[in-house]
Amino acid sequence: YVIKQFQIQEKIANTSANKNSVFLEDPLAIFVQAVQNVIPLLDIKNVRKSGKVIQIPIEVPLYKQYKLAIKWILDTVSSQRAKSKKKSLHLLLSLEIMKSFYGESKSIDKKIELNKKAFAQRAFSNYKF
């Protein structure tokens, strides 16, 4: 119910700005797309080599991609819950899923930050561990 209200509000707000906005009916499709927007492709593993700790970018297996995406969404919700005790957990979770669906979530910022770190350490990608 909360997701539908959020979609209707977004639709009304974006009607004049964007005529081709997406308005999905299926909540499962919204959840799947929100998780797909958050999944990371690369992760960083710390390896000790010659007395130094080197951050090596590695590909993330599919099961771990979904695990990290859902964990980041739930971590964002729990941090928001700690800040404002008045809002209920299901309301915060539905709002976070909708933000992830539209690409405005803090968990997406976490994904982008991780990809930037991995891209910066790409010189060490040839190391095996």
Beta strands, then each sheet from edge to edge (+ up, - down):
strand 1: 42-49
strand 2: 52-59
sheet 1: 1+ 2-
end
